[in-house]
Amino acid sequence: MQLEANKVVLDTNIVVSAAISIDGTPAKIFELFLEKKILNHTTQEIINEIEDVMDRPSLNIGREYKKFVLDNFKLNSVIIKPAFKENAVPEDEADNKFINCALSAKADIVSGDKHLLRLGNYKGVNILSAKEFLDKFKG
């Protein structure tokens, strides 16, 4: 499967980490997304998870900044219905939504999740850490 350059699926932890630390590697990736240098694909299920995680009081993300991140994520992402129902991550089945989205979109996954990163590649979809993605990014 040939993936199109700069098409990604941003995992929940990348988006949430970008909201927590504006100087971190995930924030640099979110900036590329805001600048439309990468095209993110997502699903309603992923959006729901990001909203749930960002609402956790322990994260202490300001309401305005949370709204900015979520609004831009929804507005600038391509929201799809996945055509796949793979079970690639049996140890954490909730992670399969990222695999199925990426397979459907023919995109790479950018993640900080150990279960996904352990796969490395799944049926032609590269699964990269934030640092690996930035190292390989060609804008």
Secondary structure, DSSP 8 states (H G I E B T S, - for coil): ----TTEEEE-HHHHHHHHH-TTSHHHHHHHHHHTTSSEEEE-HHHHHHHHHHHT-GGG---HHHHHHHHHHHHHHSEE---S------GGGGGGHHHHHHHHHHT-EEE---HHHHHH-EETTEEEE-HHHHHHH---
